[in-house]
Amino acid sequence: MAERSTAAVDVADNSDEASLTAQADQSTADGVAKNRERDTDSDEVQESTRTDGAGTTSPPELHSGHKLARRYRLEECVTRLDGFSSWRAVDEKLRRAVGVHILPADHSRARSVLAAARSSALLGDPRFVQVLDAVEENDVVYVVHEWLPDATELTTLLASGPLEPYDAYQLVSQVSSAMAAAHREGLAHLRLNPNAVLRASTGQWRIRGLAVNAALRGVSSDTPQRTDTEAIGALLYAALTQRWPYESDAYGLSGLPKDIGLIAPDQVRAGVHRGLSELAMRALVNDGATASRHESPCTTPEELVKAIGEMPRIRPPEPAFTAPPEYQRTTYQQGTYGRQTPRPGVTAIVTPPPPLQSRTGKALKWAVSALLIAALGLGSWQLADALMDQGGKNDEPTKTQDHEGGDKNKKAAPSRPISIKDAEEYVAKGDAQRPADVGKTYDGNTSTGWRTSSYLDGPKMVIKPGVGIVYDLGSEQKVSAATLSLRYGSDHTTAELYATDSLGSSTPLSSMRKLGTATTSGTSLKVSVDKPVKSRYVLVWLTALPYSGNDPANYSDAGYKQAITEVKFTG
């Protein structure tokens, strides 16, 4: 732990700047409504007293209602610290909430903040909270970023208890792959902590403050990859145990007992997933001393992603089945309305109502009987008359019957499965996806399939018009529907069916006949044909893909993607 960076591990202390720290505890800086950021870091307190000139610069005099660039209206100051301030604001041009960091142009960190914000904006990875603008004007520098009102900080999630193994697995998988991608572009975070990691309502994990948070606070590291990897290990440790893996308390979490050192998560709390426990220890650079064996430590996010890929995949828990409530008899049953409910253990004696013995009752019974006899006679007469009319019509020589489908009451023939003889990937633009795997979409095994690449933009595909597979049905068949089994369920997948005249990509999409389209947010999609037509070749065409996290079992990075595990046609 000799190289542990203060950018990766945030702990509270009892310094003379406690009042400043307490003020930061009530604030939020990076765009989560109702989930305020609590910076209780000793490194942040120490930075506010440095002699690099940052502490001597007065922050700009701003107030609620102030506009930047005649566009960003400041609404609420959520952080005021060390010469800069952070605000919740409104972009009046696009009518959306945004977050804004503001500091004086002559601040010692103004140049580095601008450079960090512009570099982060160029990454354009949807797993990070995006920088929307970085400007210097009127003696101030400000950075505008996304505001995510539907996301929840990891700090808030851990307040109610540790995460389930599947959620912790998704957290470390998505954050590790995102940071590996950032480091490949030369960007580091250096301040990864439970306040900087958010879970959206879709289940996707987002990271805020890439490069910018460290620049705002003047944090740097000689080993940025190791710093960020250790921080990911601390996040996983906290998610598994609801404890901070150091002696000091931080982020509303209790630290480890003093003088015992760093112990594995499965020794802190019973029931912790063994593989995730060992992974956290390897990421915390514990010299490979895991709970059960000696593994090499992970010192970069890339190594952490590889280690996650070698683990058995942790599947989501099965949904709990809730039995329907037992049928409750109402008190309005015959013979019970208006009566008192008997006490438990006492047999209730139900007296049937007396028969109609009065003169009026007898007259009513005879009247009802007469009406029933009249109704039966009338119905019989009408039925006989209708049968005679029908027989007369059938005897007329000028009338003919249509025996070839003219009977409108004849039931439609049931759908039948259509077998698939061959398949080939259709490539409209750019490179193919996985052409060798198309046969796995009709092999009867839903654990295998064909997958797309992972894209940064979505759900609607941007870089390509779509991706898909052409299926050979062996001969011309009347296709009425196609049912797709999908691997990833989220918002959203759109599939279209086309009738084409060849197997492969030689026929352009514009020359094909569109049969139907459908959209789903689940893992099953049925595309019904608007008007059944006969065709030997049918194209299944995906035009929108859901976002899904890193999938080591399928060798797939996080992004907008989909995998088809089985396709069935019916006619």
C-alpha positions as CSV (number, residue, x, y, z in Angstrom):
1,M,0.0,0.0,0.0
2,A,3.0,2.2,-0.2
3,E,1.9,3.9,-3.4
4,R,-1.7,4.5,-2.3
5,S,-2.7,7.8,-3.8
6,T,-4.9,10.3,-1.9
7,A,-6.9,10.6,-5.2
8,A,-8.1,7.1,-4.8
9,V,-8.8,6.8,-1.1
10,D,-10.8,9.5,0.6
11,V,-10.9,9.6,4.3
12,A,-12.0,12.1,7.0
13,D,-9.7,13.7,9.6
14,N,-10.0,16.2,12.4
15,S,-7.9,19.0,11.0
16,D,-8.4,22.7,11.7
17,E,-10.5,23.0,8.5
18,A,-13.4,20.8,9.9
19,S,-15.9,23.6,9.4
20,L,-15.0,23.7,5.7
21,T,-15.3,20.0,5.5
22,A,-18.7,20.1,7.2
23,Q,-19.8,22.7,4.6
24,A,-18.8,20.4,1.8
25,D,-20.7,17.5,3.5
26,Q,-24.0,19.3,2.6
27,S,-23.3,19.8,-1.1
28,T,-23.3,18.1,-4.4
29,A,-20.9,18.8,-7.3
30,D,-21.5,16.5,-10.2
31,G,-25.1,16.3,-11.1
32,V,-27.3,14.0,-9.1
33,A,-30.5,15.6,-7.8
34,K,-31.4,14.7,-4.2
35,N,-28.1,12.7,-3.8
36,R,-25.7,15.3,-2.5
37,E,-22.0,14.8,-2.8
38,R,-20.2,14.5,0.6
39,D,-16.5,15.3,0.2
40,T,-15.1,14.5,3.5
41,D,-11.6,14.0,2.2
42,S,-8.5,14.8,4.1
43,D,-6.7,15.5,0.9
44,E,-9.4,18.1,-0.1
45,V,-9.0,19.9,3.3
46,Q,-5.3,19.9,2.9
47,E,-5.5,21.3,-0.6
48,S,-7.5,24.3,0.6
49,T,-4.5,25.4,2.7
50,R,-1.8,25.0,0.1
51,T,0.6,27.8,-0.9
52,D,0.2,27.3,-4.7
53,G,-1.9,30.5,-4.9
54,A,-5.3,28.7,-5.2
55,G,-6.3,29.7,-1.7
56,T,-5.6,33.4,-2.3
57,T,-7.9,33.7,-5.3
58,S,-11.4,35.0,-4.5
59,P,-14.2,33.1,-6.1
60,P,-16.4,35.1,-8.6
61,E,-19.4,36.9,-7.0
62,L,-22.3,34.9,-8.4
63,H,-25.8,34.4,-7.3
64,S,-29.0,32.4,-8.2
65,G,-30.4,33.7,-11.4
66,H,-27.1,34.8,-12.8
67,K,-26.6,33.7,-16.5
68,L,-23.5,32.5,-18.2
69,A,-23.2,33.1,-21.9
70,R,-26.8,34.3,-21.8
71,R,-27.8,30.6,-21.7
72,Y,-26.9,28.8,-18.4
73,R,-29.1,30.2,-15.5
74,L,-27.6,29.4,-12.1
75,E,-30.2,27.9,-9.8
76,E,-28.5,26.6,-6.6
77,C,-25.0,26.6,-5.3
78,V,-24.2,23.1,-4.2
79,T,-20.4,23.4,-3.4
80,R,-18.2,26.4,-2.6
81,L,-14.7,25.3,-1.8
82,D,-11.1,26.2,-2.4
83,G,-11.7,29.1,-4.8
84,F,-14.3,27.4,-7.0
85,S,-18.0,26.7,-6.8
86,S,-20.4,24.2,-8.3
87,W,-24.0,24.9,-9.3
88,R,-27.1,23.3,-10.4
89,A,-28.2,25.3,-13.4
90,V,-30.7,25.3,-16.3
91,D,-29.7,25.4,-20.0
92,E,-32.4,27.8,-21.3
93,K,-31.6,27.0,-24.9
94,L,-32.2,23.3,-24.6
95,R,-34.5,23.5,-21.6
96,R,-32.6,20.9,-19.5
97,A,-30.9,20.8,-16.1
98,V,-27.1,20.9,-16.1
99,G,-24.2,21.1,-13.6
100,V,-21.6,23.9,-13.7
101,H,-18.2,24.3,-12.1
102,I,-17.0,27.9,-11.9
103,L,-13.6,29.4,-10.9
104,P,-11.8,32.7,-11.5
105,A,-9.8,32.8,-14.7
106,D,-6.7,33.8,-12.7
107,H,-7.1,30.7,-10.4
108,S,-3.9,28.6,-10.4
109,R,-5.8,25.6,-11.6
110,A,-8.0,27.3,-14.2
111,R,-5.7,26.2,-17.1
112,S,-5.6,22.6,-16.0
113,V,-9.4,22.5,-15.4
114,L,-10.0,23.7,-18.9
115,A,-7.6,21.2,-20.4
116,A,-9.0,18.3,-18.4
117,A,-12.6,19.2,-19.3
118,R,-11.9,19.4,-23.0
119,S,-10.0,16.1,-23.0
120,S,-12.8,14.4,-21.1
121,A,-15.4,15.8,-23.6
122,L,-13.4,14.3,-26.5
123,L,-13.8,10.8,-25.0
124,G,-17.6,10.7,-25.6
125,D,-18.0,7.5,-23.6
126,P,-21.7,7.1,-22.3
127,R,-20.4,5.4,-19.2
128,F,-19.1,8.8,-18.0
129,V,-21.1,11.8,-17.1
130,Q,-20.5,13.9,-20.2
131,V,-18.8,17.4,-20.3
132,L,-21.0,19.6,-22.4
133,D,-19.0,22.8,-22.5
134,A,-15.8,24.3,-21.2
135,V,-15.4,28.1,-21.6
136,E,-13.3,31.1,-20.4
137,E,-15.1,34.4,-20.6
138,N,-15.5,37.6,-18.5
139,D,-12.7,36.6,-16.1
140,V,-14.2,33.3,-15.2
141,V,-13.7,29.7,-16.3
142,Y,-16.7,27.4,-16.2
143,V,-17.3,23.7,-17.1
144,V,-20.8,22.5,-18.0
145,H,-21.7,18.8,-17.5
146,E,-24.7,16.5,-17.5
147,W,-27.1,16.5,-14.6
148,L,-28.6,13.1,-13.9
149,P,-31.8,13.5,-11.8
150,D,-32.7,9.7,-12.0
151,A,-29.3,8.4,-10.8
152,T,-28.3,7.4,-7.3
153,E,-24.8,7.7,-5.7
154,L,-23.2,4.6,-4.5
155,T,-22.9,6.4,-1.1
156,T,-26.7,6.5,-0.9
157,L,-27.1,2.9,-2.0
158,L,-24.7,1.6,0.7
159,A,-26.6,3.6,3.4
160,S,-29.2,0.8,3.5
161,G,-26.7,-2.1,3.4
162,P,-24.2,-3.9,1.1
163,L,-25.0,-4.7,-2.5
164,E,-26.1,-8.1,-3.7
165,P,-23.3,-10.1,-5.4
166,Y,-24.8,-9.6,-8.9
167,D,-25.0,-5.8,-8.4
168,A,-21.4,-5.7,-7.0
169,Y,-20.3,-7.8,-10.0
170,Q,-21.9,-5.3,-12.4
171,L,-20.4,-2.4,-10.5
172,V,-16.8,-3.6,-10.7
173,S,-17.2,-4.9,-14.3
174,Q,-18.7,-1.7,-15.7
175,V,-16.4,0.7,-13.8
176,S,-13.3,-1.3,-14.6
177,S,-14.0,-1.5,-18.3
178,A,-14.9,2.2,-18.4
179,M,-11.7,3.2,-16.7
180,A,-9.6,0.9,-18.9
181,A,-11.1,2.7,-22.0
182,A,-10.3,6.1,-20.4
183,H,-6.7,5.1,-19.7
184,R,-6.2,3.9,-23.3
185,E,-7.0,7.5,-24.3
186,G,-4.6,8.9,-21.7
187,L,-7.2,10.0,-19.2
188,A,-7.3,9.2,-15.4
189,H,-9.8,9.9,-12.8
190,L,-7.7,10.0,-9.6
191,R,-10.8,10.7,-7.4
192,L,-12.9,7.6,-7.8
193,N,-15.0,7.2,-4.6
194,P,-18.6,6.3,-3.7
195,N,-19.7,9.9,-4.5
196,A,-18.3,9.7,-8.0
197,V,-20.1,6.4,-9.0
198,L,-23.8,6.5,-9.8
199,R,-26.4,3.9,-10.8
200,A,-29.0,5.1,-13.3
201,S,-32.6,3.9,-13.2
202,T,-31.8,1.5,-16.0
203,G,-29.2,-0.3,-13.9
204,Q,-26.2,1.2,-15.8
205,W,-23.3,2.5,-13.7
206,R,-22.0,6.0,-14.6
207,I,-18.8,7.7,-13.5
208,R,-18.7,11.5,-13.0
209,G,-15.8,13.9,-12.8
210,L,-13.3,12.1,-15.1
211,A,-10.1,14.2,-15.0
212,V,-12.1,17.3,-14.0
213,N,-12.6,16.6,-10.3
214,A,-8.9,15.9,-9.8
215,A,-8.0,19.1,-11.7
216,L,-10.4,21.2,-9.6
217,R,-8.7,20.0,-6.5
218,G,-5.1,19.9,-7.8
219,V,-4.8,16.1,-7.3
220,S,-2.1,14.3,-9.3
221,S,-0.4,10.9,-9.2
222,D,2.8,9.4,-10.5
223,T,1.0,6.1,-11.0
224,P,-2.5,7.1,-12.3
225,Q,-3.4,3.6,-13.4
226,R,-2.5,2.0,-10.1
227,T,-4.3,4.8,-8.3
228,D,-7.6,4.3,-10.2
229,T,-7.3,0.5,-9.9
230,E,-6.9,0.7,-6.1
231,A,-9.9,3.0,-5.9
232,I,-12.0,0.5,-7.8
233,G,-10.9,-2.1,-5.3
234,A,-12.0,0.2,-2.5
235,L,-15.4,0.6,-4.2
236,L,-15.9,-3.1,-4.5
237,Y,-14.8,-3.7,-0.9
238,A,-17.3,-1.1,0.3
239,A,-20.1,-2.6,-1.9
240,L,-19.5,-6.1,-0.4
241,T,-19.1,-5.2,3.2
242,Q,-20.6,-1.7,3.8
243,R,-17.2,-0.9,5.3
244,W,-14.4,1.4,4.1
245,P,-11.2,-0.6,3.6
246,Y,-9.1,1.7,5.8
247,E,-9.0,2.7,9.4
248,S,-10.7,6.1,9.1
249,D,-14.5,6.4,8.5
250,A,-15.5,8.0,5.2
251,Y,-18.6,8.5,3.0
252,G,-20.9,7.4,5.8
253,L,-19.1,4.1,6.1
254,S,-17.2,2.8,9.1
255,G,-13.5,2.0,8.7
256,L,-11.8,-1.2,9.6
257,P,-10.8,-1.8,13.2
258,K,-7.4,-0.3,14.0
259,D,-4.2,-2.3,14.2
260,I,-5.5,-5.3,12.3
261,G,-4.6,-4.2,8.8
262,L,-6.4,-4.9,5.6
263,I,-8.5,-8.1,5.8
264,A,-10.5,-9.8,3.1
265,P,-14.1,-8.8,2.7
266,D,-15.3,-12.4,3.4
267,Q,-13.6,-12.1,6.8
268,V,-15.4,-8.9,7.6
269,R,-18.9,-10.1,6.8
270,A,-20.4,-13.5,6.4
271,G,-21.9,-14.6,3.1
272,V,-19.6,-12.4,0.9
273,H,-19.0,-13.9,-2.6
274,R,-15.6,-15.6,-2.4
275,G,-14.5,-14.6,-6.0
276,L,-15.4,-11.0,-5.6
277,S,-13.7,-10.9,-2.2
278,E,-10.4,-12.1,-3.7
279,L,-10.8,-9.7,-6.7
280,A,-11.2,-6.7,-4.2
281,M,-8.0,-7.7,-2.5
282,R,-6.1,-8.0,-5.8
283,A,-7.3,-4.6,-6.9
284,L,-6.3,-3.0,-3.5
285,V,-2.7,-4.1,-4.3
286,N,-2.4,-6.3,-1.3
287,D,0.8,-7.9,-2.6
288,G,-1.4,-10.8,-3.8
289,A,-2.3,-12.0,-0.3
290,T,-5.9,-13.1,-0.9
291,A,-8.1,-15.1,1.4
292,S,-7.3,-18.6,-0.1
293,R,-4.5,-18.3,-2.6
294,H,-1.7,-16.1,-3.8
295,E,-2.7,-14.3,-6.9
296,S,-0.8,-11.6,-8.7
297,P,-2.1,-8.1,-7.8
298,C,-4.0,-6.0,-10.4
299,T,-2.3,-2.7,-10.9
300,T,-4.2,-1.4,-13.9
301,P,-7.8,-1.3,-14.9
302,E,-7.0,-3.5,-17.9
303,E,-5.6,-6.2,-15.7
304,L,-8.7,-5.9,-13.5
305,V,-10.9,-6.4,-16.6
306,K,-8.9,-9.5,-17.5
307,A,-9.2,-10.9,-14.0
308,I,-13.0,-10.3,-14.0
309,G,-13.2,-12.1,-17.4
310,E,-11.5,-15.2,-15.8
311,M,-14.2,-15.4,-13.1
312,P,-17.3,-17.5,-13.5
313,R,-20.1,-15.2,-14.5
314,I,-22.5,-14.2,-11.7
315,R,-26.0,-14.4,-12.9
316,P,-28.9,-12.1,-11.7
317,P,-31.1,-13.6,-8.9
318,E,-34.2,-15.3,-9.9
319,P,-37.3,-13.1,-9.5
320,A,-39.2,-14.0,-6.4
321,F,-42.6,-15.5,-7.0
322,T,-45.4,-14.0,-5.0
323,A,-48.3,-16.3,-4.4
324,P,-51.7,-14.7,-5.1
325,P,-53.7,-14.0,-2.0
326,E,-56.3,-16.6,-0.9
327,Y,-59.8,-16.0,-2.1
328,Q,-61.8,-14.1,0.4
329,R,-65.5,-14.7,0.5
330,T,-67.5,-11.5,0.7
331,T,-70.2,-10.9,3.3
332,Y,-72.7,-10.4,0.5
333,Q,-73.3,-14.1,-0.1
334,Q,-76.9,-15.3,0.0
335,G,-78.1,-15.9,3.5
336,T,-75.2,-14.0,5.2
337,Y,-75.9,-10.3,4.3
338,G,-76.7,-8.3,7.4
339,R,-75.9,-11.2,9.7
340,Q,-73.2,-11.2,12.4
341,T,-70.1,-13.3,11.7
342,P,-69.9,-16.2,14.1
343,R,-67.0,-16.4,16.5
344,P,-64.1,-18.7,15.6
345,G,-64.8,-22.3,16.7
346,V,-68.6,-21.8,16.7
347,T,-70.5,-23.6,14.0
348,A,-72.9,-21.2,12.2
349,I,-76.4,-22.5,11.5
350,V,-77.7,-21.1,8.3
351,T,-81.5,-21.2,8.0
352,P,-82.8,-21.2,4.4
353,P,-85.4,-18.6,3.5
354,P,-89.0,-19.9,3.8
355,P,-90.7,-20.8,0.5
356,L,-93.3,-18.6,-1.1
357,Q,-96.4,-20.0,0.7
358,S,-98.7,-17.0,0.5
359,R,-101.4,-16.4,-2.1
360,T,-99.2,-13.7,-3.7
361,G,-96.2,-16.1,-3.8
362,K,-98.2,-18.8,-5.5
363,A,-99.5,-16.4,-8.2
364,L,-95.9,-15.2,-8.8
365,K,-94.7,-18.8,-9.4
366,W,-97.5,-19.6,-11.9
367,A,-96.8,-16.3,-13.8
368,V,-93.1,-17.1,-14.1
369,S,-93.9,-20.7,-15.2
370,A,-96.2,-19.4,-17.9
371,L,-93.7,-17.0,-19.3
372,L,-91.0,-19.7,-19.5
373,I,-93.4,-22.0,-21.4
374,A,-94.3,-19.2,-23.8
375,A,-90.6,-18.3,-24.4
376,L,-89.7,-22.0,-25.2
377,G,-92.6,-22.3,-27.6
378,L,-91.7,-19.1,-29.5
379,G,-88.0,-20.1,-29.7
380,S,-88.9,-23.6,-31.1
381,W,-91.1,-22.1,-33.7
382,Q,-88.5,-19.6,-34.9
383,L,-85.8,-22.3,-35.0
384,A,-88.1,-24.5,-37.2
385,D,-88.9,-21.6,-39.5
386,A,-85.2,-20.8,-39.9
387,L,-84.3,-24.4,-40.8
388,M,-87.1,-24.6,-43.4
389,D,-85.9,-21.4,-45.0
390,Q,-82.4,-22.6,-45.1
391,G,-83.4,-25.9,-46.7
392,G,-85.4,-24.0,-49.4
393,K,-82.4,-21.9,-50.3
394,N,-80.2,-24.9,-50.7
395,D,-82.7,-26.5,-53.1
396,E,-82.7,-23.5,-55.5
397,P,-80.8,-24.5,-58.7
398,T,-79.6,-21.0,-59.3
399,K,-77.6,-20.8,-56.1
400,T,-74.1,-22.3,-55.7
401,Q,-71.9,-22.8,-52.7
402,D,-68.2,-21.8,-52.6
403,H,-66.3,-24.8,-51.3
404,E,-62.9,-23.2,-51.6
405,G,-62.8,-20.9,-48.7
406,G,-66.0,-18.8,-49.1
407,D,-67.1,-19.9,-45.6
408,K,-66.3,-16.9,-43.5
409,N,-66.8,-18.8,-40.3
410,K,-64.1,-21.3,-41.2
411,K,-61.2,-21.0,-38.6
412,A,-57.9,-19.8,-39.8
413,A,-55.3,-22.6,-40.3
414,P,-52.8,-22.8,-37.3
415,S,-49.3,-21.4,-37.8
416,R,-46.6,-24.0,-38.5
417,P,-42.9,-23.8,-37.9
418,I,-40.6,-23.2,-40.9
419,S,-37.2,-24.9,-40.8
420,I,-34.0,-22.9,-41.7
421,K,-31.6,-24.4,-44.2
422,D,-28.8,-21.8,-44.2
423,A,-27.9,-18.3,-43.1
424,E,-25.4,-15.6,-43.8
425,E,-24.7,-12.2,-42.2
426,Y,-25.9,-9.2,-44.1
427,V,-23.4,-6.3,-44.3
428,A,-24.8,-3.0,-45.5
429,K,-21.9,-0.8,-44.5
430,G,-18.5,-1.2,-42.9
431,D,-17.2,-4.4,-41.4
432,A,-19.2,-7.6,-40.5
433,Q,-20.1,-8.5,-36.9
434,R,-19.6,-12.2,-36.3
435,P,-20.3,-14.0,-39.6
436,A,-18.9,-17.3,-38.3
437,D,-21.6,-17.4,-35.6
438,V,-24.8,-17.1,-37.6
439,G,-25.4,-20.8,-37.5
440,K,-25.7,-20.6,-33.7
441,T,-29.0,-18.6,-34.1
442,Y,-30.9,-21.7,-35.2
443,D,-29.1,-24.6,-33.6
444,G,-31.8,-25.1,-30.9
445,N,-29.4,-24.0,-28.1
446,T,-30.2,-20.6,-26.5
447,S,-26.9,-20.6,-24.6
448,T,-25.1,-19.8,-27.9
449,G,-25.7,-17.2,-30.5
450,W,-24.5,-14.4,-32.8
451,R,-23.7,-11.0,-31.3
452,T,-23.1,-7.5,-32.6
453,S,-20.2,-5.2,-31.8
454,S,-20.5,-2.7,-28.9
455,Y,-21.3,0.8,-30.0
456,L,-20.9,4.1,-28.2
457,D,-24.1,5.6,-29.7
458,G,-27.6,4.3,-29.3
459,P,-30.2,2.9,-28.9
460,K,-30.7,3.8,-32.6
461,M,-27.7,2.8,-34.6
462,V,-25.8,5.7,-36.0
463,I,-22.5,4.5,-37.5
464,K,-24.4,1.8,-39.5
465,P,-28.0,1.7,-40.9
466,G,-28.3,-1.7,-39.1
467,V,-27.0,-5.2,-38.7
468,G,-28.6,-8.5,-39.4
469,I,-28.7,-12.0,-40.9
470,V,-30.3,-13.4,-44.1
471,Y,-32.0,-16.8,-43.6
472,D,-32.5,-19.4,-46.3
473,L,-35.8,-21.3,-45.8
474,G,-35.0,-23.9,-48.5
475,S,-37.9,-22.9,-50.8
476,E,-40.5,-20.2,-51.1
477,Q,-42.5,-20.1,-47.9
478,K,-45.4,-18.0,-46.7
479,V,-43.9,-16.3,-43.6
480,S,-46.3,-14.9,-41.0
481,A,-43.9,-14.1,-38.1
482,A,-40.4,-14.4,-36.7
483,T,-39.6,-14.9,-33.0
484,L,-36.2,-13.8,-31.7
485,S,-34.6,-14.8,-28.4
486,L,-32.2,-12.1,-27.3
487,R,-29.4,-12.0,-24.7
488,Y,-29.7,-8.4,-23.5
489,G,-32.9,-6.8,-22.3
490,S,-33.0,-3.0,-21.8
491,D,-34.4,0.0,-23.6
492,H,-34.6,-1.0,-26.4
493,T,-34.2,-3.4,-29.4
494,T,-35.9,-2.8,-32.7
495,A,-36.0,-5.5,-35.4
496,E,-37.3,-5.5,-39.0
497,L,-38.1,-8.3,-41.4
498,Y,-37.4,-8.0,-45.2
499,A,-38.1,-10.4,-48.1
500,T,-35.0,-10.6,-50.3
501,D,-34.1,-12.6,-53.4
502,S,-30.6,-13.9,-52.4
503,L,-28.6,-15.2,-49.6
504,G,-26.0,-12.6,-48.7
505,S,-25.4,-8.9,-49.1
506,S,-25.7,-8.5,-52.9
507,T,-29.3,-7.1,-52.8
508,P,-29.5,-3.6,-51.4
509,L,-31.9,-2.9,-48.6
510,S,-33.8,-0.4,-50.8
511,S,-34.7,-3.2,-53.2
512,M,-36.2,-5.5,-50.5
513,R,-39.8,-5.8,-49.4
514,K,-40.4,-4.8,-45.8
515,L,-42.6,-7.4,-44.0
516,G,-42.9,-6.0,-40.5
517,T,-41.2,-4.3,-37.5
518,A,-41.3,-4.6,-33.7
519,T,-39.6,-3.2,-30.6
520,T,-39.0,-4.7,-27.2
521,S,-37.2,-3.9,-23.9
522,G,-37.1,-7.6,-23.0
523,T,-35.2,-10.7,-24.2
524,S,-37.9,-12.0,-26.5
525,L,-39.2,-10.2,-29.6
526,K,-41.9,-11.4,-32.1
527,V,-42.1,-9.6,-35.4
528,S,-45.4,-10.2,-37.1
529,V,-45.7,-9.9,-40.9
530,D,-48.2,-7.2,-41.9
531,K,-49.3,-9.1,-45.0
532,P,-47.9,-12.7,-45.4
533,V,-45.9,-13.1,-48.6
534,K,-44.0,-16.0,-50.1
535,S,-40.2,-15.8,-50.0
536,R,-37.3,-18.1,-49.8
537,Y,-34.9,-15.6,-48.2
538,V,-35.8,-13.4,-45.2
539,L,-33.6,-10.8,-43.6
540,V,-33.7,-10.2,-39.8
541,W,-32.5,-6.6,-39.5
542,L,-31.6,-4.8,-36.2
543,T,-31.8,-1.0,-36.2
544,A,-31.8,-0.2,-32.5
545,L,-29.7,-1.8,-29.7
546,P,-30.0,-1.6,-25.9
547,Y,-27.2,-0.6,-23.6
548,S,-25.6,-3.4,-21.6
549,G,-22.5,-3.6,-19.4
550,N,-19.4,-5.6,-19.8
551,D,-20.1,-9.3,-20.5
552,P,-16.9,-11.3,-20.0
553,A,-18.7,-14.6,-20.6
554,N,-19.6,-13.4,-24.1
555,Y,-16.3,-11.5,-24.7
556,S,-18.2,-8.3,-25.1
557,D,-17.4,-4.8,-23.8
558,A,-20.0,-2.5,-22.4
559,G,-22.0,-0.4,-25.0
560,Y,-25.1,-0.5,-27.2
561,K,-25.2,-4.1,-28.4
562,Q,-27.4,-7.2,-28.8
563,A,-27.0,-10.9,-29.3
564,I,-29.5,-13.2,-31.0
565,T,-29.5,-16.7,-29.4
566,E,-32.3,-18.3,-31.4
567,V,-34.6,-17.4,-34.4
568,K,-37.8,-19.2,-35.3
569,F,-40.0,-18.6,-38.4
570,T,-43.7,-19.5,-38.6
571,G,-46.0,-19.6,-41.6
